[in-house]
């Protein structure tokens, strides 16, 4: 039996059906929206933050990272409380034009996640808000606002979210980023990190979808890694694009090597099971991989092969 709850405002399913029917004769629009929707994916935010964190401004990159990872975590927490099924689950007229996670069947809730609120809307709303709060640039707000609108529209057209999912996700990302920004301005960073970890902790005991455990693991790994790096490593920023690129690629390799390598001794059945141990292991994998990439890996930066004198 399919788990979750099905509910929506009367106009929502009808709007999605109309949009898909209206655009069915324009496959290129669907293709463009499928590309645009990737801008709200966590991977895009990771690459963007990575360039900032490992290169131009570590402090700003750290701020962006904690705001987005925390938004992702609270998004997963709320999803597992509300348990709303995706539109195409319950409306035959609505098609899933792009799965949330291609590795799983489109009706696998653990793999695809619940619908409310939209994770892509949360990510894009959080990223835009965080960038504006840090740099106070109206151009960022204008251009970013258009991109965020298109990302939100794409989630509806692709059939994976109701309009209310998108609106709630957008508001969540904005709210979390604003609150964390204020706390970081007034409180010690370690206290803010501890507060976020404690707020997400209950999810370990009642959440079922993979996205929460991945996000909470990233939250643990980033907070611990950032504090460790500040105290014991404290690498310098750089303006060299080549150095930033190599640093980022190295961090990605470290993260993937650990997160994927830890899976090797275990069966797929265990890794995908909806059990406390499998969920806990998923969080552990992501936490350790993120800690190593953020806290330990930057130690190698002191052995710079480019020998460029660009310390800030």
Secondary structure, DSSP 8 states (H G I E B T S, - for coil): ---SB----HHHHHHHHHHHHHHTT-HHHHHHHHHHGGGGSHHHHHHHHHHIIIII-HHHHHHHHHHHHHHHHHHHHHHHHH-B--HHHH-TT---SS-S-TTS-TT-HHHH---SS-HHHHHHHHHHHHHHHHH--HHHHHHHHHHHHHHHHHHHHTTS--HHHHHHHHHHHHHHHHHHHHHHHHS-HHHHHHHHHHHHHTHHHH--SHHHHHHHHHHHHHHHHHHHIIIII-------HHHHHHHHHHHHHHHHHHHHHTTTTS-HHHHH--SHHHHHHHHHHHHHHHHIIIIIGGGGGGS-TT------
